[in-house]
Every structure is written in structure tokens, then in C-alpha cells.
Amino acid sequence: MAQRIKHSLTSPPGSNAPVKRTKLEANIAGKGFFQVEISGERIAVVERLGDEQADTPFLSPGFIDTQINGFAGVDFSDPNLNPQSIDEIMEPLWKTGVTSFLPTLVTNAPEVLQRNFQVLETVRKANPQFDQCAPRYHLEGPFLSPGPSHGAHRPELMHAPDWQEFSKYQEAAEGHIGILTIAPEWEGSASFIRKAVQKGVRVSISHTDGLPEDINRAAEAGATMNTHLGNGGPPALDRFLAPFWAQLANDDLCAGMICDGFHLSADLIRIIVRVKGLDRCILVTDAIHVAGLPPGHYEFVGRPIQLKASGQIVLIDSKRMAGSSLSMDFGIGHFMKMTDFSLAEALIPATRNPADFLGLPSLCREVAPGQIANLVLFRIQSGALVVEQTYVAGTRVFG
């Protein structure tokens, strides 16, 4: 007889209102075959029924993407961004298993950044599901390096960190900017980082042409992440003075990783994980609006780009990469394949680690009683994750 182990959450007393209940039976990777009961918005019961069963889907926390510039035709940096298009982005993301994401705005004109944060807040107030799924925003720029590491960002719009300017963006976002990516070599960066961290903002490093001491000074001031380690740097690395080495070596900085087959080689993925440790790795997509669209020529932040048939996106004028067309379900599968991690291990950088990094109670970090019921049900086919159902706060939104 299968061993039955039951964990449950006691319902709060004094309430007679009917509560929606859902029961799911699925494998939990590395743990066995379980029955999971959802009560209202939260996981109430997690009961182990036995060993993992073949031909049965897996259940995990919903995937969390801390860096997504757009998806399925919606561009968060578009100066004509409108509330309807933001509403339309969620279902395509749910189909990939993403239940929480941080809309990411990149280097742009100040008036566009302020306007688009206000548009996002308009949607938040009108759409509870967006409020649930997009708990914070990520601002990548304009406090980046205009030098060789500027990537697809517009260097003419980059400058030193300015607290008054950032405060205007945070005011437009009504306090919801949760991650700020900067280049730490600018004068005054350390004091700026300390102030941002004191206000509850996670500061991340990228698009930097600084020296190792700039990276370490930023970490001492409170920076805690590399936005997309191995990218956002110069085309060639100095053997000793490249900021990449300090980003890799500093244990206070976790590593954002774009595992799409283009941004990081298999060797570099394995090196980053070995140096950082699995618990300090976070999978991100860095997806832009052409993700999910047919190959062709498009525009991103006023610059012409090409989405190749391979899925790679490049700036037409320089052939530099411009974000990705990656979805998180593919990224997890690719990460697993490149590292030989088990499924249980490969899910950690897309679920538990970003949830812990952000520290938000609206995120699900594990399938356990009391956790918000942001869940994804999927199968593994030929090494790829195939999503079957997605739940947000106990409500099935896909499948």
C-alpha cells in the first residue's frame, strides 16, 4: 500500500462564506505522487500518495520571470503602450507556465518611462489578475554604460544615477519598481544604491564597463543581483580587469541567466552554476515583444531588429542581440539539458529562488500548505516542458 503523508492548513474560524476548493493529483518532482487541495486562493492540503507515477503530469509553483520586456506583440517600452494590450499579454504568458512576472522598461526618454509606468498602474487598478501576476516592475536603465557594453540600449539616453529622476519614475509606478538595473561605475553610484535598497528596491548590475572594484563597491552598498550574467558586457573581456570576473566571484550577487541557446554557451551556464551555486541562480527570459511572433523585421525602442527563424533576435545595424524570444518553459528545459540537473533542481531557479529574492507574499515558492496557489501542471516531452494547466491564486487561468 502506498504511504500517505498529509500536510494541511487549518481554515480560519468564524467564516461561513463558501470557499472554492480544487483537488489536483500529480507528481511533484523529486518527491513523489501527491494530492494537492486548493482552498480559495491558497494551498490547503498536500498529501503524498506514493512514488512518482509514469504518464502523470508534474505540479510545481508557477514560474516567475523577473525580466520581461514584452511578449506576444506587447512591448512595455512602446511609447504608445495602452491598457488593452497589457491585459492581452497575460494569457500567452500563462500558456508558458508563468504566473508572476516583472514588466521591464528599458532605457528610454524620461517622459516615455513616466507615461508607461502610469499606464501599467492604470491596468493594476482595473485588473486584479494583473495586480496578482505583476507584483513589481523592473527598470533596466537609463543609468547604464553608454560604452561598449550598452547592448541594444540607446547610449545617448544613458547617464549617471539621479535620485530625483528615479523618484519620478517610482512615483509614476506608485512604488512598484522592485528591481533597478544600473552600471555601478558612475560617480555617486554607491550612495544611490544604498538609498534605493533602504527604500526596498533590489539593485542589480549590468551593461557595465566598470572595473572589478566598481562591482564590489556596489555589492557592499547593497546590490544583490547580476541582471543577465555573461551578457550586457563588452564583446571581449580583459584577462584581469573585466567586470564579469567580479560579478561571477562576488557571493553577494546572484546570477540572472538567459538560457535560450544564444546568450550563454553550455560551458558558461555550467561555470556560472558551479561558481554561484544553484541557490544563487535565477532564470530570466529577457523576452521582448516579438517573442511568439513569426520571424521577420521589427522595431525595438526605435531601433530596427530581426527575429531570425532560429529564434535569435539581433539589431540589424550591428548584429548585437536585442533581448530574446525565449519563454520560461523552454528556458527551464534548456537549463536542465545543459547542466544535467534533475527536474526538481532545474525548477528552483525559476520558482523558489526568484520568490526568495523578491520576498513577496503574493508569490508561490513551493507546493506547500499556506502558499498562494500559483501553480503549473506540465509534462516532460523530449526534454521540453509542455504546460497543461496554470493556476493563479487558486483560479485556473489556462488549460
C-alpha positions in Angstrom: 0.0 0.0 0.0 1.3 3.5 -0.9 2.5 5.5 2.0 0.2 8.5 2.7 1.7 11.6 4.2 -0.6 14.6 4.7 0.2 18.2 5.4 -2.7 20.6 5.8 -3.5 24.2 6.7 -6.3 24.8 9.2 -9.1 27.1 7.8 -9.6 30.3 9.8 -12.5 30.1 12.2 -15.6 32.3 12.2 -16.2 32.4 8.4 -19.3 30.8 6.9 -18.7 32.0 3.4 -18.4 29.2 0.8 -14.8 28.6 -0.3 -13.9 27.3 -3.7 -11.9 24.0 -3.5 -9.9 22.2 -6.1 -8.1 18.9 -5.9 -5.2 18.0 -8.1 -3.3 14.7 -8.4 0.2 15.0 -9.9 3.9 14.2 -9.4 6.0 16.7 -7.5 9.5 16.4 -9.0 11.9 14.5 -6.7 9.2 13.9 -4.0 6.6 11.5 -5.4 2.9 11.4 -6.3 0.7 13.8 -4.4 -2.9 15.0 -4.0 -2.9 18.8 -3.6 -6.1 20.6 -2.4 -6.5 24.3 -3.1 -8.9 26.2 -0.8 -9.8 29.7 -2.1 -6.5 31.4 -3.1 -4.2 29.1 -1.1 -2.8 25.6 -1.0 -4.6 23.9 1.9 -3.5 20.2 1.8 -0.5 18.5 0.3 -0.8 14.7 0.7 1.8 12.2 -0.5 0.1 9.2 -2.1 3.2 7.3 -3.2 6.1 7.3 -5.6 6.1 9.3 -8.9 3.8 7.8 -11.5 4.7 7.4 -15.1 2.3 9.1 -17.6 1.2 11.6 -14.9 1.9 15.3 -15.1 4.1 17.3 -12.7 2.9 20.1 -10.5 5.2 22.9 -9.4 5.0 26.5 -8.3 4.2 28.8 -11.2 7.2 30.2 -13.0 8.5 33.6 -12.0 10.1 35.9 -14.6 11.9 38.9 -13.2 12.9 40.4 -16.5 10.4 40.5 -19.4 10.4 43.5 -21.7 7.4 42.3 -23.6 5.7 39.2 -25.2 3.3 38.2 -27.9 3.3 41.6 -29.6 3.1 43.7 -26.4 6.1 46.0 -25.7 6.3 47.6 -22.3 8.6 50.3 -23.6 6.4 51.2 -26.6 5.6 55.0 -26.3 2.1 54.0 -27.5 1.6 51.3 -24.8 -2.1 51.0 -24.0 -4.0 49.3 -21.2 -5.8 46.8 -23.5 -2.5 45.4 -24.8 -1.3 44.9 -21.3 -4.4 42.9 -20.5 -3.8 40.7 -23.5 -0.2 39.7 -22.5 -1.2 37.6 -19.6 -2.9 34.6 -21.3 0.1 34.0 -23.6 2.4 34.0 -20.5 0.0 31.7 -18.6 0.4 29.2 -21.5 4.1 29.1 -20.8 3.5 28.4 -17.1 4.5 31.9 -15.9 2.2 33.1 -13.0 4.4 36.1 -11.8 6.4 38.5 -13.9 8.0 41.9 -13.6 7.2 44.1 -16.6 10.6 45.5 -17.6 11.1 49.0 -19.0 14.4 49.7 -20.7 16.4 52.9 -21.4 14.1 55.4 -22.9 13.1 59.1 -22.9 12.1 60.2 -19.4 8.6 61.1 -20.5 8.1 57.7 -22.0 9.2 55.9 -18.9 6.9 58.0 -16.7 4.0 57.6 -19.0 4.3 53.8 -19.3 4.6 53.3 -15.6 1.4 55.3 -15.3 -0.3 53.1 -17.9 0.8 50.0 -16.0 -0.7 51.4 -12.8 -3.9 52.1 -14.6 -4.1 48.4 -15.5 -3.2 47.4 -12.0 -6.1 49.3 -10.5 -8.6 47.9 -13.1 -7.5 44.3 -13.4 -7.0 42.2 -10.2 -5.3 39.5 -12.2 -2.6 41.8 -13.4 -2.1 43.1 -9.9 -1.6 39.5 -8.8 0.6 38.4 -11.6 2.8 41.6 -11.9 3.6 42.5 -8.3 6.6 44.7 -9.2 8.3 46.3 -12.2 11.9 46.1 -13.3 13.6 49.3 -14.6 16.7 48.5 -16.7 18.3 51.8 -17.4 18.8 54.7 -18.1 21.7 54.5 -15.5 23.8 52.2 -17.6 27.1 52.5 -19.5 27.0 54.2 -22.9 30.3 52.4 -23.8 30.9 49.1 -25.5 28.5 47.3 -23.0 25.4 49.3 -23.9 24.0 46.4 -26.0 20.6 47.2 -27.5 20.0 50.2 -25.3 20.3 53.7 -26.7 23.6 55.1 -25.4 22.6 58.7 -26.0 19.9 58.4 -23.3 22.2 56.9 -20.6 23.7 58.9 -17.8 24.7 58.8 -14.1 22.1 57.7 -11.5 19.9 60.6 -10.5 17.8 60.2 -7.4 15.3 62.9 -8.3 14.8 61.3 -11.7 14.4 57.8 -10.3 11.9 59.2 -7.7 9.7 60.5 -10.5 9.6 57.0 -12.1 8.8 55.4 -8.8 6.1 57.9 -8.1 4.6 57.2 -11.6 4.8 53.5 -10.7 3.2 54.2 -7.3 6.1 52.4 -5.5 6.0 49.3 -7.6 9.5 49.4 -9.1 11.1 46.4 -7.4 14.3 45.9 -9.4 16.6 48.6 -10.8 19.5 47.7 -13.0 22.4 50.1 -13.1 26.1 50.3 -14.2 28.0 50.9 -10.9 31.0 52.8 -12.3 29.1 56.1 -12.4 30.2 58.6 -9.8 27.8 58.5 -6.8 26.5 55.0 -7.6 27.3 53.6 -4.2 25.3 56.2 -2.3 22.5 55.9 -4.8 22.4 52.1 -4.4 22.3 52.4 -0.6 19.3 54.8 -0.8 17.4 52.6 -3.2 18.0 49.5 -1.1 16.8 51.4 2.0 13.6 52.1 0.1 13.1 48.4 -0.6 14.3 48.3 -4.2 16.5 45.4 -5.3 19.5 46.8 -7.2 21.1 44.7 -10.0 24.2 45.2 -12.1 24.5 45.0 -15.9 25.6 46.9 -19.0 28.7 47.9 -17.2 32.2 48.9 -18.4 33.5 49.4 -14.9 36.3 47.7 -13.1 36.1 44.9 -10.5 36.3 47.4 -7.7 33.2 49.1 -9.0 31.3 45.8 -8.9 32.5 45.0 -5.4 31.7 48.5 -4.2 28.2 48.2 -5.5 27.7 44.9 -3.7 29.0 46.4 -0.5 26.4 49.2 -0.9 23.6 46.6 -1.2 23.4 45.4 -4.9 22.3 41.8 -4.9 22.0 40.6 -8.5 23.6 40.5 -11.9 20.7 41.1 -14.3 21.9 38.7 -17.1 25.3 37.5 -16.2 27.5 36.8 -19.2 25.7 39.4 -21.2 25.5 43.2 -21.0 29.2 43.4 -21.3 31.9 44.3 -23.8 32.5 41.9 -26.8 35.9 41.0 -25.5 37.0 40.5 -21.9 40.2 41.7 -20.2 42.0 38.8 -18.6 42.1 40.5 -15.2 40.0 43.7 -15.2 36.7 42.8 -16.9 33.8 43.4 -14.5 32.5 39.9 -15.4 35.0 38.3 -13.2 34.0 40.3 -10.1 30.3 39.7 -11.0 31.0 36.0 -11.1 33.2 35.9 -8.0 31.2 38.1 -5.6 29.0 35.8 -3.4 26.6 38.7 -2.6 25.4 38.9 -6.2 23.0 36.2 -7.6 23.1 35.4 -11.3 20.3 36.1 -13.7 20.7 33.7 -16.7 19.1 33.8 -20.1 19.1 30.1 -21.1 17.9 30.4 -24.7 20.8 28.7 -26.6 22.1 32.1 -27.8 23.0 34.3 -24.8 25.0 31.7 -22.9 27.0 28.7 -24.0 26.6 25.4 -22.3 30.0 25.7 -20.8 29.3 29.1 -19.4 26.0 28.0 -17.9 27.8 25.2 -16.1 30.6 27.5 -14.9 28.1 30.1 -13.5 26.2 27.4 -11.6 29.3 25.9 -10.2 30.7 29.2 -9.0 27.4 30.7 -7.8 25.7 27.6 -6.6 22.2 26.6 -7.6 20.6 28.7 -4.9 22.1 31.9 -6.3 20.9 31.4 -9.9 17.7 32.9 -11.3 16.4 32.1 -14.8 15.1 35.1 -16.7 13.9 35.3 -20.3 14.7 39.0 -21.2 12.0 38.4 -23.8 10.9 41.3 -25.9 7.6 41.9 -27.8 8.5 39.7 -30.8 8.6 36.6 -28.6 5.8 34.3 -30.0 5.6 36.2 -33.3 6.7 35.0 -36.8 10.3 35.6 -37.9 10.8 38.9 -39.6 11.9 42.5 -39.2 10.5 44.6 -36.4 11.5 47.6 -34.2 12.5 47.8 -30.5 12.9 51.1 -28.7 13.3 52.9 -32.1 15.9 50.5 -33.5 15.4 48.0 -36.3 15.7 44.4 -35.3 15.4 41.0 -36.9 13.8 37.9 -35.4 15.6 35.0 -37.1 14.0 31.7 -37.9 16.3 30.2 -35.2 14.7 32.4 -32.6 17.6 34.7 -32.1 17.0 38.5 -32.2 19.6 40.9 -33.4 20.0 44.6 -34.2 20.0 44.9 -37.9 22.7 47.7 -37.9 25.2 45.9 -35.6 24.1 42.3 -35.3 24.2 42.6 -31.5 21.5 40.6 -29.7 18.4 42.6 -28.7 16.7 40.7 -25.9 15.3 37.2 -26.6 12.3 35.3 -27.9 12.6 32.9 -25.0 9.7 31.6 -22.9 10.3 30.3 -19.4 9.0 26.8 -20.1 11.7 26.4 -22.8 14.3 28.1 -20.6 13.9 25.6 -17.8 14.1 22.6 -20.2 17.3 24.1 -21.8 18.8 24.7 -18.4 18.1 21.2 -17.4 19.6 19.8 -20.6 22.8 22.0 -20.4 23.5 21.2 -16.8 22.3 17.6 -16.3 20.3 18.8 -13.3 17.2 16.8 -12.3 13.8 18.4 -13.0 13.4 19.2 -9.3 16.8 21.1 -9.3 16.1 22.8 -12.7 12.8 24.3 -11.4 14.5 26.0 -8.4 16.0 29.0 -10.4 12.5 29.7 -11.9 10.4 29.3 -8.8 11.9 29.3 -5.3 15.0 31.5 -6.0 13.2 34.5 -7.6 10.4 34.3 -5.0 13.1 34.4 -2.2 14.9 37.2 -4.0 11.8 39.4 -4.3 10.5 38.4 -0.8 6.8 38.9 -1.8 4.0 37.0 -0.1 2.0 37.0 -3.3 4.4 34.6 -4.9 4.4 30.8 -4.5 7.9 29.4 -3.7 6.9 25.8 -3.1 4.0 23.4 -3.2 3.2 23.6 0.5 0.2 24.4 2.7 -0.3 28.1 3.2 1.4 29.1 -0.1 -0.6 31.2 -2.6 -1.9 28.7 -5.2 0.1 29.9 -8.2 0.7 26.6 -9.8 1.6 25.0 -13.1 0.8 21.4 -14.3 3.1 20.2 -17.1 4.6 17.1 -18.7 8.1 16.4 -20.0 8.3 15.5 -23.6 11.7 15.0 -25.4 13.3 17.1 -22.6 10.9 20.0 -23.0 8.2 21.2 -20.6 4.7 21.1 -22.1 2.3 23.1 -20.0 -1.2 21.7 -19.5 -2.8 23.9 -16.8 -1.9 27.1 -15.0 -3.5 28.4 -11.8 -3.2 32.0 -10.4 -4.3 32.4 -6.8 -6.4 29.2 -7.0 -8.1 30.1 -10.2 -7.4 28.1 -13.3 -6.4 30.6 -16.0 -5.1 28.2 -18.7 -5.9 24.6 -19.7 
